[in-house]
Amino acid sequence: MSVSRTYDGAEPVRLNKFMGQSGLCSRREADALIAEGLVSIDGETVTDAGRKIQPGQTLTLGGKAQTMLSEGLTVVLNKPVGYVSGQPEPGKTPAVRLLTAANRVGAGEVPPRGASLPPIGRLDEDSRGLLLLSSDGVVAKAVIGPESELEKEYLVRVEGRVTETALTRLRHGLELDGRKLKPARVTQVEPQRLRFVLKEGRKRQIRRMCDLVGLEVVDLLRIRIGPLNLGDLPEGRWRALTPDERTALIAGSRP
């Protein structure tokens, strides 16, 4: 299945830059696709890496290009507390250790031991829930790139008095490390349970936000990244990201 993007800028721009900004792929991947003759503009195959796309022109990637881009592996994991997302310090256990055949749900390739699958949006050791591990640069850019518009949703159990003033401050007005946070959607779903929907992911952001309003986080569960939901995936289990989910993540990340 092909995918197309029409350039609506005012000035011509290099193809690899436009493809990167559109969330189709990285610039390096764009250069490889162009060299393979898998990119066309208004129906004309392009093989010149220096080619620029003009305002109003439409770029198309065919099915073979999509196959090449999706060769990177992405897994969806329900991370338990006690595992670290990325490269661990001595004595810590990385979440990638959970990617075994015994823990797999459904079909999918089991990553070889030692495979490079960095986390796409970290979860702290003491947090749990939806975690993406991926060698797919396009997925990584879609989820954590500087222009990503994907929401991340969390259910958070707290200790302390939840007041309307605290909720208002959590929604807007807080600063971390001298920088103002983007507005957040924060709702109270139970007396001591809050729902957070964020569009950024600063280090230990929710825990630090709660600290600023006198609340202590005792449980943090991520349940959604953009259109991708944790669903009924059991804790400690994993599955492969489907092609449709990959496409939805990329499409949903664009402003």
C-alpha positions in Angstrom: 0.0 0.0 0.0 1.4 3.4 -1.0 1.5 6.5 1.1 1.5 10.1 -0.2 2.2 13.6 1.2 1.6 16.9 -0.6 4.0 19.7 0.1 2.2 22.8 1.2 5.3 25.0 2.0 6.1 28.3 0.4 9.6 27.4 -0.9 11.2 24.3 -2.5 12.8 22.0 0.1 15.1 19.0 -0.3 13.3 15.7 -0.4 15.0 14.0 2.5 14.2 17.0 4.7 10.5 17.0 3.7 10.3 13.3 4.2 11.8 13.6 7.7 9.5 16.5 8.6 6.5 14.6 7.4 7.2 11.7 9.7 7.7 9.3 6.8 11.2 8.3 7.7 14.6 9.7 8.9 16.7 11.7 6.4 19.2 8.8 6.1 16.3 6.4 5.3 15.0 8.9 2.8 18.3 9.0 1.0 18.3 5.1 0.8 14.8 5.0 -0.6 15.6 7.7 -3.2 18.7 5.7 -4.3 16.6 2.6 -4.7 14.1 4.4 -6.9 11.3 4.0 -4.5 10.2 7.7 -4.3 8.1 9.5 -6.8 6.9 13.1 -7.2 3.7 13.6 -9.1 4.1 10.1 -10.6 7.8 10.6 -11.7 10.4 8.4 -10.0 13.2 10.3 -8.4 16.7 9.0 -8.0 18.6 12.3 -7.3 19.2 12.8 -3.6 19.6 16.5 -4.2 16.1 16.9 -5.7 13.8 19.4 -4.2 10.0 19.2 -3.9 8.1 22.2 -5.1 5.0 23.7 -3.4 1.9 21.8 -4.4 3.7 18.7 -5.5 2.9 15.2 -4.1 5.4 12.7 -3.0 4.5 9.0 -3.0 6.2 6.0 -1.4 5.1 2.6 -2.8 4.5 -0.6 -1.0 8.2 -1.8 -1.3 9.3 1.4 0.4 6.9 0.8 3.2 8.1 -2.7 3.6 11.7 -1.5 3.9 10.8 1.1 6.5 8.9 -1.4 8.6 11.8 -3.8 8.8 12.8 -2.4 12.2 11.3 -4.3 15.1 8.9 -2.7 17.5 7.4 -4.5 20.5 4.6 -3.5 22.9 5.4 -4.4 26.5 3.3 -4.2 29.7 6.3 -3.3 31.9 6.0 -4.3 35.6 7.5 -2.3 38.5 11.1 -3.2 39.1 12.4 -3.2 35.5 14.3 -0.2 34.0 13.5 0.9 30.5 16.9 1.4 29.0 20.5 0.6 29.7 20.6 -0.5 33.4 23.0 0.5 36.1 24.7 -2.4 37.9 22.1 -4.5 39.8 19.2 -3.3 37.7 17.2 -5.5 35.3 16.4 -4.1 31.8 12.8 -4.5 30.5 14.2 -6.1 27.3 14.9 -9.2 29.4 11.1 -9.8 29.4 11.1 -10.3 25.6 11.1 -14.1 25.6 9.0 -16.7 23.8 7.3 -17.6 27.1 6.1 -14.0 27.6 5.0 -13.4 24.0 1.3 -12.9 23.2 0.4 -13.8 19.6 2.8 -14.3 16.7 6.0 -12.4 16.2 9.7 -12.7 16.1 11.5 -13.1 19.5 14.3 -10.6 19.5 17.8 -12.2 19.9 19.5 -11.8 23.2 21.5 -8.6 23.1 19.4 -7.0 20.3 19.4 -3.2 20.3 15.8 -2.2 21.2 15.9 1.1 22.9 12.8 2.4 24.8 10.6 4.8 22.9 9.5 7.0 25.8 10.8 5.8 29.1 9.0 4.5 32.2 10.7 4.7 35.5 11.7 1.6 37.4 8.9 2.2 39.9 6.3 2.9 37.1 4.4 0.3 35.0 2.3 -0.1 31.9 2.7 0.5 28.2 6.3 0.7 27.0 7.5 0.6 23.4 10.9 -0.9 22.6 12.0 -0.4 19.0 14.8 -0.3 16.4 12.5 1.6 14.0 13.6 5.2 13.7 10.4 6.3 12.2 8.4 5.0 15.1 10.8 6.7 17.6 10.5 10.0 15.9 6.7 9.7 15.8 6.5 9.0 19.5 9.2 11.2 21.1 10.3 13.5 18.3 10.3 17.2 19.0 7.3 17.8 16.8 5.3 14.8 18.0 1.7 15.6 18.9 1.0 12.1 20.4 -0.7 12.1 23.8 0.4 9.9 26.6 -2.2 8.8 29.2 -1.6 7.6 32.7 -3.6 6.5 35.7 -2.0 7.7 38.9 -2.7 6.7 42.5 -1.7 9.4 45.0 -1.5 10.0 48.8 -2.4 13.4 50.1 -5.4 15.8 49.9 -6.6 16.2 46.3 -8.1 19.7 46.1 -9.5 21.7 43.2 -6.6 24.1 43.7 -4.1 21.2 43.3 -5.9 20.0 40.2 -5.8 23.5 38.7 -2.1 23.8 39.3 -1.4 20.4 37.8 -3.4 21.4 34.6 -1.3 24.5 34.1 1.0 26.9 35.8 3.8 24.5 37.0 7.4 24.7 36.1 10.2 22.1 36.2 13.9 22.9 35.9 13.0 26.6 35.3 10.8 25.8 32.3 7.0 26.1 32.1 5.2 22.8 31.4 2.7 22.4 28.6 -0.9 22.3 29.7 -2.0 18.9 30.9 -5.4 17.3 31.1 -5.8 16.1 34.7 -9.0 14.6 36.1 -10.0 12.9 39.4 -11.4 9.5 38.6 -11.5 8.2 42.2 -10.8 9.9 45.6 -7.1 9.1 45.4 -6.8 8.3 41.7 -6.0 10.8 38.9 -5.9 10.6 35.1 -3.1 12.5 33.4 -2.9 13.2 29.6 0.3 14.8 28.6 2.0 15.8 25.3 5.5 15.9 26.8 7.7 13.5 28.8 10.1 15.3 31.1 12.1 13.2 33.5 9.8 11.8 36.2 7.4 14.5 35.2 4.2 13.3 36.9 5.9 12.4 40.2 7.6 15.8 40.3 4.3 17.6 39.3 2.5 15.9 42.2 5.3 16.8 44.6 4.8 20.4 43.8 1.2 20.3 44.9 1.7 18.2 48.0 0.8 14.8 46.6 2.8 11.6 46.6 2.6 9.2 43.7 2.2 5.6 45.0 1.3 3.9 41.7 1.8 5.1 38.1 0.3 3.2 35.1 0.7 4.3 31.5 -2.3 3.0 29.5 -2.0 4.8 26.1 0.4 6.4 23.6 -1.5 8.2 21.0 -3.9 5.7 19.3 -2.1 2.8 20.9 -3.8 1.4 24.0 -2.4 -1.1 26.6 -5.7 -2.9 26.5 -5.7 -6.4 28.1 -2.0 -7.2 27.6 -1.1 -8.9 30.8 1.6 -7.5 33.0 5.1 -8.7 32.1 3.9 -9.9 28.6 4.7 -8.4 25.2 3.5 -8.5 21.6 4.6 -7.2 18.2 3.4 -3.9 17.0 1.1 -4.4 14.0 1.6 -2.6 10.7 -1.8 -0.8 11.1 -0.7 0.4 14.6 2.6 1.6 13.2 0.8 3.6 10.5 -1.6 5.1 13.1 1.3 6.2 15.4 3.1 7.9 12.5 -0.1 9.6 11.3 -1.2 10.7 14.7 2.2 12.3 15.5 1.9 15.1 13.0 0.7 18.5 14.0 
